[in-house]
Amino acid sequence: MSDDGPLRDDDVLNEFQQRRLIVTCRHIDGLLGNVEAILTAAASRSPFGKYVDDMTPAQKKLITDYIDRIRKQMVRALASERAAVPPPSADALWAIRTALEFVDVSIEELRPRYMTGYGPVAPGAAKVLTGVVEELQTIVRQLSASLVKGAARDFGARLERLANVGAEGEALKVLHDIIDRYSLVEFRRPLGMILERLEDPRFEIAVFGRVSTGKSSLLDQILNTTVLPIGVNPITAVPTRIVYGPAPRVVVSFADAATKTVPVERLAEFATEEHNPANAQHVTRLVVELSSQVLRAGVAFVDTPGLGSLATGGAAETLAYLPRCDLGVVLVDGTSSLSAEDIATVGLLTQAAIPALVVVSKADLLSQSDADRVVEYVTVQAEHQLGWRPSVAAVSSAAPHRHLLDRWLDRELWPRLADHQAEVRKSIKRKIGTLRESLEYALRAKLPRHGAMLGRESLERLERELRSAAGAFEDARQRCEAVTELLQKTADTVVRTAAARLAEQADADTVGIVREALEAIAGEHATEIRQTLLSLAERLTQVTRDVAGGLHLPPPSHDPSDAAVFRELPRPELAALAEIRLSKYWRLLGKRVAMHQIAHELTSAAGDAVSDALSNYARVLAHWARKASSELRTAFEADADGYRALIEREIEGAADAAVSEVQADLEALARTAA
């Protein structure tokens, strides 16, 4: 090689030698990374530590400096041979999330069923193991979910973006700073839930109405749009939410496919019986985003075609089919008669503690005197059947009669919106107060004291209660899965049930009876799943209250048994069937023979449709159960995770922060209360 001048091609390594040089340097860098990992692990507080920290600070600095020197020298060597240093090939966040997936898998292998190879697992130990798995997986998944949400979910940035939130915003900033400063990650979830409510205090109005009541036209008039399908038969299983968004679009969620976003012009593909018969696409949620000023003011509409025959069934389980909402509006066609379904829907809303309003539509087709008479008739009939007098008003979606709609909005809707927003602020203040007291407890645990605030045995008992409650999620999941699997095998039961009725009713509506049998059988399974989750919610609520009381803390801020979690239970959908003509000859041979032969004819005519309907419904119902369970877990863990950390600090009894800093932060918390 020449002593001076530029390098010639014959003075450097060839392509393959350069590649070997790069690979070796990368391997050396990996080994140096292992040394850095040893330095970090030795200094970590992990209870499973592998290394004894026997190095002095000077030795640690010496090692770090030499590692840096070696790396710089390798870069120089590569440059001298014209070998480019390869850029990083993977995103750090992706690598961390991948590692967390493996952590999750390892935790899963702690479940009792994976332990049986080492001997039978005692029932008590199985419950403990299941609880341990649920607790650990919840924490790992919280971290992974936080990484997925990214910068948009950063608490500090979100707090800065909030405007005009007054004292609540200032209090949240103080709470966030303390949580961040002391690494109290267990309080990030309840803080996030409060922040989400402050960011989106929507007033959700569910609008009920049979086909041709003018519901879609009325909503279009209120929102000044022409998005909703008019004059079509909507699918009843999926309420359509209409919310504010900067640009029009539809977000479609499915039971067994990824969520997709489509133009609003395609709404009918998913929301109507014509394009999505019997909900064959397994749609579970439809959200229409529009840039309407009404929606921007904090209103969201839930477009639902009503409850059909379920409304008049009278069963308490029917409440589960109601959508989540803060107000219910029942549309009655002013040119038609008041139906039992209309009255029953108002009654169900009231029974579910949801305020209900009745609106007589198509008032433009009536004279003023006729409109007044219809309003009075509906009011009197509702009062007679319900025992109380609902608010009834006549409106129209026709532009020349816009004043009727505006008057109703000014008298009924906007005042309720203002009251709702005030109630939301009160709720947020209560939740902030509960979180503040939990933080105070956590900070006081960091101050020097003699002994724990509670005895170790009492603390460990509270910890076991939380662990047992966490383990109950797995039991509920298995039960719900078993019910949905069984549901898919009930086509014969539906057919036999319908056949039994048809054997006794010679002139009955065959298709209607098949549909009713399907709804009844599917409804029984849906009720069983809902009851399983309700029982779980009641247990979670009791445990969190008991633990909060044991720690001398206020009641939990998030109630897992909140009734809204169990709303919007999907309904079974049977595709349109052609008329089924049954032979009347079989009824002459006795009931048993008739039932058998009718069942055979029904199976031939509608068996496949019933099986498909049950299969579709099982998928949608399973999705609903997972969603409800997830919401239960979120509400439970929002408080339980904090309780676990408080118990852990109490048992350890260690003060790990400067007394003056803790006292200053306790004073800051006290100021937020004032």
Secondary structure, 3 states (H helix, E strand, C coil): CCCCCCCCHHHCCCHHHHHHHHHHHHHHHHHHHHHHHHHHHHHCCCCCCCCCCCCCHHHHHHHHHHHHHHHHHHHHHHHHCCCCCCCCCCCHHHHHHHHHHHHHHHHHCCCHHHCHHHCCCCHHHHHHHHHHHHHHHHHHHHHHHHHHHHHHHCHHHHHHHCCCCHHHHHHHHHHHHHHHHCCCHHHHHHHHHHHHHHHCCCEEEEEECCCCCCHHHHHHHHHCCCCCCCCCCECCCCCEEEEECCCCEEEEEECCCCCEEECHHHHHHHHECCCCHHHCCCEEEEEEEECCHHHHCCEEEEEECCCHHHHHCCCHHHHHHCCCCCEEEEEEECCCCCCHHHHHHHHHHHHCCCCEEEEEECHHHCCHHHHHHHHHHHHHHHHHHHCCCCEEEECCCCHHHHHHHHHHHHHHHHHHHHHHHHHHHHHHHHHHHHHHHHHHHHHHCCCCCCCCCCCHHHHHHHHHHHHHHHHHHHHHHHHHHHHHHHHCCCHHHHHHHHHHHHCCCCCCCHHHHHHHHHHHHHHHHHHHHHHHHHHHHHHHHHHHHHHHHHCCCCCCCCCCCCHHHHCCCCCCCCCCCCCCCCCCHHHHHCHHHHHHHHHHHHHHHHHHHHHHHHHHHHHHHHHHHHHHHHHHHHHHHHHHHHHHHHHHHHHHCCCCCCHHHHHHHHHHHHHHHC
